[in-house]
Amino acid sequence: MSDQMNRLLGDTPGRTVVKLIVVSLIVGFVMAVFNLHPWDIFYGIRDFLVDLWHRGFHALGAVGDYLLLGATIVIPAFIILRILNYRR
């Protein structure tokens, strides 16, 4: 079991814990220097996704507007052309 645990962690559990502590300290220091907080990152990702959601539907709304605007000309023209080319 210990061999499987070492293979899973990449090293012994003790050494893995020490490596994780050192890397956590370094990352925490860098984040403090740049004034980043974990919640800021979470809120930034959330705001990005919400903004993307709203802009995406706004773009679809614009496509719908173009479709309706074009249809006001194309459909009557199509009907008139079909009536004029109607063969009895």
N, C-alpha and C positions, 0 to 999 in steps of 0.2 A: 504494500500500500504506500509506503514511503517513497518508493521509486516512481510510482504513478503520480504522487503529489509533486515530487521534484520535477517531473516531466511537464506537468500541468503549469506549474509556476515558473519554470525555467531555471530554478535554483532552489536551494533549501528554503523552507518557510521563513526562517530567521533573517537570512540575507535578503530575501524578497521584501520583507517588512522594512528593513533598514533602507533599501533602495527606494521604496515608495515614500518613506518619510523624507529622505533627502530631496527627491524630485518634487515632492509637495512643498517643501520649504522654498525651493528655487522658484517654482511657479508662483507661489504665494507672494514672494518678494517682487517678482516681475509685475504681477498684477497690481500690487500696492504702489509700485513706482508709476505705473500708467493710470492709477486711480480707477481700476476696474474692479467690479464686485460681481460675484456669481449671479445675483439677481439682475444686475444690469445686462448681463449677457442673455439671460433668460428672457427679460422684457424686450431686448433688442430683437431676438429671434421671433418672439411673438408678434411684435409690432411689424416686422418685415413681412411675416406671413399674412397678417390682417391687411396690410397695405397692398400686398400682392393680390389678395382675394378681391378687395374693393376695386383696384385698378383693372383687374381681369374682367370683372362684370361690367365695369364702365366701358371697357373696350368692346365687349359684346353688345352693350347698349348702343354704342356708336355704329357698329356694323348693322344692327337692326334699324337704326335711323336711316342709314344709307340705303338699306334694302327697301324700306317703305318709300323713301323719296324717289328712288329709281322706279319702283313699281307703279307710282302714280303716272308715270309717262309710258312705261313699257306695256303695261296691261291694256290700257285703252288703245294704244297704237296696234297691239296685237289683235284686239277684237275688231278694230276698224279694218285692218288688212285682211282678216279672215272673212269678214262680211263682204268686202269688195272682191275677194277672190272666190267667193262661194259660187260653185257651178251647179246649176239646176239640172 
